[in-house]
Amino acid sequence: MMRERENMGSRGRATKDGGQGYANDSSSFFFTNIPQGVGEKDMVKVFQKWASVKDVFISRRLNKWGRKFGFVSFFGVKDEGRLERELD
C-alpha cells in the first residue's frame, strides 16, 4: 500500500461516519488487487480490523495493468508507518 495525506471528500464513497470527520485528522492509503464483486462497504469491514475507517473509495476505472484500485482513509492514526507495514 502507498500512504497519502490528502483531503478526500465523501462523494461516491462508503463512510462509516456519514462524512462528518475532519480532513486534517485522517491518513489515506492506496490499495489494489480488489476481487471482483467487492465494493466499498465490504472494504470498510476489512480495514476496520486495523483502525477506525473514515471512508473507502474504489475507482470505476482500472489501473494500467487492468486491476481495480482504491483509497482508504483512517481517523486518528498515531503511527502511520506502523499501519502501513501492517496493511502491506
C-alpha positions as CSV (number, residue, x, y, z in Angstrom):
1,M,0.0,0.0,0.0
2,M,1.1,3.5,-0.6
3,R,0.5,6.2,2.0
4,E,-1.0,9.5,1.0
5,R,-2.0,12.5,3.1
6,E,-4.9,14.3,1.4
7,N,-8.4,15.7,1.9
8,M,-10.8,13.1,0.5
9,G,-14.5,14.2,0.3
10,S,-17.3,11.7,0.7
11,R,-18.8,11.9,-2.8
12,G,-19.4,8.3,-4.0
13,R,-17.6,6.8,-1.1
14,A,-18.6,4.5,1.7
15,T,-18.2,6.3,5.0
16,K,-18.5,4.9,8.5
17,D,-19.4,8.3,10.0
18,G,-21.5,9.8,7.2
19,G,-18.7,12.0,6.0
20,Q,-18.6,14.1,9.2
21,G,-14.9,13.5,10.0
22,Y,-12.2,16.1,9.9
23,A,-9.9,16.1,6.8
24,N,-6.8,17.0,8.9
25,D,-7.2,14.1,11.2
26,S,-7.0,11.3,8.6
27,S,-4.4,9.2,6.9
28,S,-5.1,7.8,3.4
29,F,-3.7,4.7,1.7
30,F,-3.8,3.4,-1.8
31,F,-4.8,-0.2,-2.4
32,T,-5.2,-2.5,-5.4
33,N,-5.9,-6.1,-6.5
34,I,-9.6,-5.9,-5.3
35,P,-11.5,-9.1,-6.1
36,Q,-14.5,-8.8,-8.5
37,G,-17.8,-8.1,-6.7
38,V,-16.2,-6.4,-3.7
39,G,-17.4,-2.9,-3.0
40,E,-16.6,0.0,-0.7
41,K,-18.8,-1.3,2.2
42,D,-17.0,-4.7,2.0
43,M,-13.6,-3.0,2.2
44,V,-14.7,-0.8,5.2
45,K,-15.3,-4.1,7.1
46,V,-11.9,-5.4,6.1
47,F,-10.0,-2.2,7.0
48,Q,-11.8,-1.8,10.4
49,K,-9.5,-4.6,11.7
50,W,-6.6,-2.1,11.8
51,A,-8.0,1.3,12.6
52,S,-11.2,3.5,12.5
53,V,-12.2,3.9,8.9
54,K,-13.2,7.4,7.7
55,D,-14.1,6.3,4.1
56,V,-13.2,4.0,1.2
57,F,-13.2,4.9,-2.5
58,I,-12.9,2.3,-5.3
59,S,-12.3,3.7,-8.7
60,R,-14.6,2.6,-11.5
61,R,-11.6,2.8,-13.9
62,L,-8.8,0.2,-13.9
63,N,-5.1,0.9,-13.5
64,K,-2.7,0.4,-16.4
65,W,-2.4,-3.3,-15.6
66,G,-6.2,-3.7,-15.8
67,R,-6.8,-4.0,-12.0
68,K,-9.2,-2.3,-9.7
69,F,-7.8,0.2,-7.2
70,G,-8.9,2.5,-4.4
71,F,-8.1,4.6,-1.4
72,V,-8.9,4.1,2.3
73,S,-8.8,6.9,4.9
74,F,-8.4,6.3,8.6
75,F,-9.2,8.5,11.6
76,G,-6.5,9.5,14.1
77,V,-3.7,7.2,13.2
78,K,-0.8,7.8,15.6
79,D,1.9,5.8,13.8
80,E,1.3,5.8,10.0
81,G,4.5,3.9,9.3
82,R,3.4,1.0,11.5
83,L,-0.1,1.0,10.0
84,E,1.4,1.0,6.5
85,R,3.5,-2.1,7.4
86,E,0.6,-3.9,8.9
87,L,-1.6,-3.3,5.9
88,D,1.1,-4.4,3.4
